[in-house]
Amino acid sequence: MSLQLYLVFVLATALLIATPGPNVALIVGTSLAHGARTGLVAMAWVNIGVMVQLVVVAAGLSWLVELFSRNFDIIRFVGAGYLLFLGIQTFWKARKPLPPTPLSSERAFARGLAVAFANPKTLIFQAAFLPQFLSDGEGRQAQLWLLAATFWIITVVGDAIWVLCAARLRAAVSGRAQLIADRVSGCILIAGAGVLLAMSRR
């Protein structure tokens, strides 16, 4: 793989990661509602899910990609329902100024992993996207692993930026403004559910 082709892949990946989707909705929503620490826990487990998906693609487990593709609608409906539940729950809790309920690391972990695996478009997209940047000749498998690792690193950095920006916004507001931020957090999660529902296989 030429350096030029690799840099094109890096740029394309960065642009893709900058576009919000269900994973970002969970990360931003969690960070707005519970702060940077909890947001980073959710982000870490979302990206462990992404890493597993990338390993599936790089290892050539096409049968697993096909399994996700065949059950695309079921998986995305489950994921959308879960995000919708989290969004409504967050919005409902923000209706009056009560002391915030901390989100445990275990629950943040469960949310992150659940949303990552309930987003079938990610795995199907990666299986179609990464091979486009492979050069002909030997070493295609090594190239695929390099692209997968690069994609994951850029995803982690991009998601960490989302967490820090959301947590900074949370820290900048207080009182009634915090209630508004919590409502926005709920709306973001609900929007993430809408994105999942709007997805198609193509």
N, C-alpha and C positions, 0 to 999 in steps of 0.2 A: 504494500500500500504506500502510495506516495505521500509526502508531507502535505502537499496541496490538498489532496483528497481528504486526508485526516482533518485538516483545518476546516474544510467545508463541513465535515461531519460535526465538528465541535460547534461551529456557528449555528448549524441547523438545529442541533440539540438544545443549545442555549435559548434559541428563539422558541422552541417547543416548550421548554420548561418554564419560560416566562409567561406562557399562556395558562391562566388558571383552569383547573379541572376539579373533579371530586376530591382528589388527594389534597390539593391546596385548600379547598373549601374546609376540609376537616382541620388542617393544620392552622389556618388563619382563625377559624372559629374557636378552636380550643385555646389558642394564644390570647385572643381578645377576651375570652371569658375567664381564663384561669392563669394567665401570665406566661412568661417565657419558659420557665422550667418545665411546666406541664406540656406546653406546646412543643418543646424539644423532645420530650419523651414520646409524644404522639408522632412527631416527625421521624424519630429514629425507627419506630416500628412500622410506619408506612413504608420507609425506605428499605427495611429488611424484607418486607413483602415485595417491593420492586426488585430487590436483589435476587430473590428466589425466582421471580419471573424471568429476569435476564439470564440466570443460570440455565433455566429450562430452554430458552432460545439458543444460548451459546452451546449447550450440550447436545443440541439437535433432537430434543424430545418432542418431535412433531406430533406424536399421538396425544400428548397432553395439551398442546396448542389446539389441536382438532377437538379435543374434549371440551375445552373452554368455548370454542367457536360454536359447537353444536348446542351448548347450553347457554349461549350468550344472553338470550332474553331473560331466562330464569335468574341468572346470576346478577344481571344489572337491575332487575326489579327488586331482588333481595337487598342489594346495595343501596338503591334509591330509597327503599322503605326504611332502612336503618338510618341513613342520613336525614331523612324527613323526621323520623322519631327524635333524633338528637337535636335537630333544629327547633322543633316545637317545644321540646323539653327545656332547652336553653332560653327560648323566647318567653315561655311561661314563667320560668323562675325569675325573670327580669321585670315582671309586672309590678313589683313593689320593692322598696329598698330594705331587703333583709340581708343579714350577714351572708356573704358568699359561702357556698358549700365547696370545700376543696375537692378537686378531682384527683383520686389516688393514682399513683404510677401504674398500678395494675389495670385500672379502668382505662387510662390513657393508652396503655399498651394494647388492650383488647380492641379499643376503637381504631387505633392506627392499623393494626394487622387486618382487622375485619374489612375496613374500607379498601385497603390495598388489594385484597383478594376478591373483593366484591366489585372490582372495576375490570371486567374482562377485556375492555378495549385496549388497556395497557399492554397486556400480553400479546394480543393479536396484532396490535400496531407494531410492537417491537419485532415480532417475527417477520413482518413485512418491511420495516424501516431499516434495520441494521444490515441485511444482506445487500442492499443497494449500494453500499459504500465499500464492498469487498473488491479487491483487485484480482484479476485472473492469475492463474498459476498456483504454485505451491504455497502452503502456509495459510490457506483460507480459514482454517479452524482457529489458528492463533490470532489472525486478524479479527475474527468474530469475538473472541474473548477480550481483545484490546478495546474494541468498540463498545462491548457490553460494560466493561469496567469504566470507560470514559463516560458513557451515558449515566452510569450510577453516580459517579463523583459529581458530575455537573448537576444532577438531580438533587443530591444532598446539599450542595452549596446553594442552589436556588431556593430549596425549601427552607434552609436555615435563614436566608435573607427574608423570606415571607414571615417566619416566626419572629425575628427581631423587629421587623417593621410593625407587626401587629402588637407585639408586647410593648413597644415604645409608645404606640398610640394609646394603649390601655393605661400605661403609667402617666400619660399626659393629662388624663381626665380623672375626675373624681365626682362623688355625689351623684346628682341626677345625670350628669354626662356619662358616668360609668354605666348607669342603667341603659342609656341609649346605646353605648358600646356593646353591652350584653345583648340587646335586641338585634343590633347589627350582626353580632356573632351568630344568633339564631337564624337570621335571614340568609347569611352566607351558607350555612349548612343546608338550609332548605333549597337554596339556589344550586348547591352541589347535587342534591337529589334530582333537581330538574335537568341538570346536565346529563346525569346518568340515564334518565328516562328518554332524553332527546337523542341519545347515541344510536347509531346504526352500525351494522357490521362493516360498512365501507368507510 
